[in-house]
Amino acid sequence: MCVLISLKKENAETKKSFPTMNLSPSSSASSIPRPFLFNKAKKLQEVGDSSSGYDFYGDSSSSLEYDFYRESCPEAEKIIRSRVQDLYNRQSDIAPWLLRLVFHDCFIEGCDASVLLDAIDGVDSEKESPPNETLKGFDLIDIIKSELEEACPGLVSCADILVLATRESVALAGGPFYPLQTGRRDSTMSFSEVATYDLPTPFDDLPKTVAAFALRGFNEQETVSLLGAHNIGKIHCKFFLSRLYNFDGTNKPDPTLDIEFLDLLRSRCYNNHTSSSASPLPSMSPSPSPSSSPSPSPSPSSSCPSLSPSSVVDPVSPSSPQVQRVEMDYGGKGSGFGTVYYRSLLQGRGILYVDQQLTLGEETETWVRAYASDASLFRRDFAKAMMKLSNLGVLIAPTGQVRIHCSKTV
């Protein structure tokens, strides 16, 4: 379904809806979220003049445009679409892989392909930060980039390839097709520390999740719709094992879990390894309110995934606890892009703690119910939210660069 939406109107709404966050004077430095506008401004100072058209919250319509490569590389989008189709036919898991990859890129300093960069000269890369250790899909982007370099050397950015390839894979997986402008440029920097601390996690409660998305300009409706991406892919048991056996150190399961669903998850996720009980990663998000439900704490070494699907790792021995994982679409393939996910939350069958938390807020629960009953509404709103995410913090000429190899700067 092609959603024809005016990006200019969408960008204007983004600016109007961006919330003001009031933090109490007593907030400690470690609990204050870092608006990474400051980091992006620093990056722009290093690669060019920040007055060249950059706007973190997506008002890039003066530089990004539909079919940006129509003259310089007219076959660009066709090549991406064809290659993604070929890759999807071989491995359908590429849809959640790419969804997760684009989320981790755009959520940290914007959609600039910084997550694709390798470490160099002692500088850590984003892909090696703890939340990104299980990311997949880098090789897919390299395959597409290689083909584009043969057709149009040095013209199509890795940032554009990533958002376009993700769009194509979402459509192939049964999700909505959404129009995208192009003309993004690639970052010359990677942001490992920001990725380590600023990516939301599956262990976050509702206030943390809402705050993290609000800092990127997303309201609660958009947050709920983006989390609908959790209806595809696989998730390691270790990221929700504490909910099954030792929720918040009680040696009991999470009381919000449906009993039958608890038994189902326990049958697939055995308590044969230690659940996350170490000190949590330092949070750069506001502390949850006293009335918030307690959330299990991730271990710094757990490589916890963010709010995106398919946290799969390389194949390991079948006897290894790491191989334990659950299909997010446990209702069965093709059971409905998004609707099963929202219906499950209303039944107390959310796999991840962060997902089930969406039913605890008045506005977030309203949207959970709306999407559970109206698949077309969800698909429309998910498409709009993905368009907005894909326009987040883009670099445009003359800032940034077009990489020849997506893992290395020029």
N, C-alpha and C positions, 0 to 999 in steps of 0.2 A: 504494500500500500504506500503510495507516494504521498507524502504529506507536504502540501505546498503552503509554506508559511513565510511571511515576510521577516527576514532576519533583522532588518532595521527595527521593526516593531518589537521583536523579541528582545533585541539588545536594549532598547529604550525601557522595556518593562524590567529588564534585569537591573538597570541602574536604579529605577524607582523602588524596586523591592529589596534592595540591599539593606540589611538591618544594621542599626547602630548597637553595639554591644557595650553595656555599662558594667564595668568591673569595679568592685569595691576597693577602696584605698588599701585595705588590709590584705589584698591578694598578693601572694608571694610571686616572685619573678618566675619560678618554675611552673606556676599554675596558669600564667597568662598566655593565651594563644598568641603566636607570632603571626601577624598578618604578613604573609610572605611577599606582599607588595614591596617591602623594604629590600628583600633579597633580589626581586626582579629589577628594582631600580638600580641596585648595585651592578647587576649583570648588564643592564643597558649602558651604564656608564663605561663599562669595560669594552663593549662591542660596538657602541655607536651612540648617537644623540637620542635621548629619550623623547625628544619632541617629534620623532619621525612617524608618529601615528599609533604608538602603542597605547592600549587601554586594557588593563588586566581583566576587567569584567566583560570583555567580549565585544566592544564597539569597534570592530575592525572593518566595518563595511566599506570604508573609504579605500581599503587596500586589498582585503580578501574579496574574491568575486567568483561567481559561478563560472565553471569551465575556464579557470585561470590559464590552463595550458593549451587552450584551443589553437593558438598559433605556434607556440614554441614546441609543444609536444602533443599534438591533437589526439594521439592514441593512448595517452597516459591512463585515463580512467578505464578505458576498455581493457588495457593490459592488466591493470590491477584486478578488475572484475573477473577476467578470465583465469588469471593465476589463482585467485582465492577460490574460485569454483573448483579448479583442479585439486587444490590442496584439501578443500573440504570433502571432496569425494573420497579422498584417501583417509582422512582423519577428521571426523565431524567435531572433535573436541577443540578444533581451532577457534570456534566461536567464543566459548568462555575464555580461552587463552587470550585472545585478542581484546576481548572486553576488559579483562583484568589489566592487560598491558596498557591500554589507552587510559583507563582510570588512573593507574599509578603514574602515568606520565602527566596527564592534564591536572591532576590534583596537587602535584608538586611543581610549583613555578610555571604552570601553564603547559599547553600542548606544544612543546618545543623539541620533542624526541630526546630530551636529556636522559631519560630512563634507558635508552639504548646504548649509551656510551660506556666503553670499557674503562677501567681504571688506567691511569697513565702517570708516570713520573711521581709515584707516591701519593697521588690524589685519588681518594676512594671514589667509586662510582655508585650511582643510585641502585643499580641492579644488584650490588653486593650488600646493600643495607639489609638488616634483619627482616623487615616486612616484604622485601622483594626477592629473597633467596629462592622462593619456589615459583617465581614468574616463568612462564613459558611463552614461546612465540617469537623469540628473537630471530631464530633461523628462518621463520616464515617471512619476516620483513626483509631479511637479507636476500632471500630468493627473489622476492618481488623487485627489490631495489636493483639487483643484478640485471634483471631483464629490462628494467627501465633505463639503466645506464647504457645498455646496448642500443636501445632505440633513441634515447635522447640524453646524451652524456651531460652530467652536471646540472640538470635542469629541475628535476622533480625532487622536492625535499622529503626527507625521512618522516618529518612531522605530518605532511600531507598523506604519505603512503599509509602511515599508521591509522589515521582517522578514517580514511577511505576504505582500507582493508577491513577494519572493524565493522563499518557500516555494511559492507557486502556480506560478511560472515553472519551478522545479526539477521539479515534478511534470509539467508540460506537456512538458518536455524529456526525459522518460523516467526521471527520478529518483524517489526515494521521497517520499511525502507524510508530513509529520510534524506532530504537534499542537504548538501554541504558545499559551502564556498571553499575555495582553495587559494594558495599563495602563501602558506605558512613557511617560515624559515626555521632552520635547526639551531639549537643552542650550541654554544662553544664550551659550555660548562655543565657539570653534573652536580647534584645537590644531595649527597649521601646523608649528611646529618639531618637535613630538613625532612627527607624521606623517612629516616629512622624514627623521628619523633612526631611528625605531623600527619601521617596517614592514619585514618580511623582504623579500628580493629574490630573483630567479631566479638570482643569482650566488652565493648563500650555500652553504657546505658543510654537511654534516650536523650538526656540533656547533652551528653558529650557528642553524640552523633549529630544532633540538630545544630549544635554550635560549630562543629567542624565543617558542615556543609554551608552554614550561614556565612562563614568567613570567606567562602568561595562564591557567594552571591546566590545560593540556592535556598528557596523557601521550603517549608515543611512538605508541601505537596510535591515539589520536585524531588526532594529527598526520598519520599516514599516511592515515587515512580522509578527513580534510578535504582533503588534497592530491588526492584522487580527483576533485575538482571540475575538475581540469585536463583531464578527458576531453572537455570541450566548449569551444567558443569558438575564437578565433584568436589567434596570437601573432606579433608582429613579428619578422622575421629578425634585426634588430639585437640582440635580447636573447639570441641564442645563436650569432651569426655567428662569434664567436671560437672556439667549439667546432669549427667546420667548417674553419677556415683557419689560425688562429693561437692555439691554445690555450695560455694562460699564457705568451705571448710566445715560443713555440717555433717559430713558422711551420709548425707541423704540426697536424693535427686532434686532438681529444680521443681518446686511445687507447681509451677505454671505449666509443666509439660503434661499433655494428655497421657493417661496411664497406658493405654494400648500402644501409643506411639513411643513411649518410653521403653516398653518391652521390645518393640521392633528395633529401635536404635541400639539397645543393649545386645540384641542378637547379632548385630553387625559390628559393634564396637565393644571389644572385650576390655575389661579393666585389668589388663596385664602389664601396664606400664604406668608410671607416675603421671598423674595429671598436673596441669600447670598450677603450681603453688608457690613459685618463687616470687620475689619482688617484681612488681610490674615495671614496664618501661616508664620512665618519667613522662608524664603527660603534659602537653602544651595546650590542652583544652581546659575550659573552666571546670572546676570541681563540681560534681553533681550535687544537686540540692539534697538536704537531709532526708527528704521524703522519698528520694529515688530508691529503687530496689538495688540491693548490692549486686555487683557484677563480679564474675570470676576474674582473677588476675592472670594475664599472660606472662609467660617466662621470657626474659630477654633473648634466650637462645631458641625459642620456639618457632622463630621465623613466621610469626603470625600473619595471616593474610589480611588484606584490607577488606573494605566492603565491596568485594567483587568476587566472582565465582571461580571455580576450578583451581583449587589449591593442590594441584597434583605434583608429585615429584618423580624423579627418574625411577625406573623399575628397580625393586629390591626383592630380596628373598621373600617368598610367600609367608614364611614364619615370622617375618619382622613386623612389629606393631605399626610401623610407619605405613604399611600397605593398606591398613584399615582406612577405608573411606566410604562415603555414602553419596549416592547420586542426589543432587539437589532436586532434580525432577523425579522424585521417588514415585510419583503418580504414574510414571510411564512416559516414554518418548511421545511427543506430539500431543500430550494431554492438555496443552494450552499454554502459550507463551505468557506467563505472568499470572494468569487467573488462579491456577492451582496453588501458586505460592501464597497469594493473599487469602484464599479460602483456608489454607492450612494454618495461617496465623490466627484466624478467627476460631479455629478448633484447638488452639494450644499445641499446634504441630510445627512450629517454627524450629528449624534445626539449630540455627545460630541464636545465641542470646540477643545479639543486636537486632536481629529480625523480629523476634517475639516482642521486644520492647516497643515496637511500633504500635502495638495495640494499647499501650498504657497512656498515650497522650490523646487529648480530646481531638485535636485537628488531625494528627497522624492516623488515629483509628478511623476517623471519618473517611479518609482517603483509602485506607485499607479496605473498608467496606465497599466503597464506590468501585474500586478496581476489581474486587472479588466478584461483583455482580455485573460488571460491564467491561468486557474484553476490549471493545473498540475504544472506550474512553482511556483505558490503560495504554493501549498501543499508540494512541495519539499523543498522550502526555509523555510517554517514554521516549517517543521520537523527538518531541520538542526538547526534553531534558538532555538527550544525547547531542542534539544540535548545539545546545548551550554549552554543554561540557566540552565539545569539540572546538569551540571558539574561545575557550578559557585561556587568557594570558598568552595569546599567540605572539610570535615575533614576526615582523614584516620588514621587507627591504627598506632601508639599507642595513638594518640590524641583523644579527645572526649570520647564517651561512647555509649553503646547500651542500651537505656532505656527499662525498663520493661513496664512502662506506659508512653505514649507519652507526657502527660501533666506534668510529674514530672521527675526530675533527679534521678539517682540511688542513 
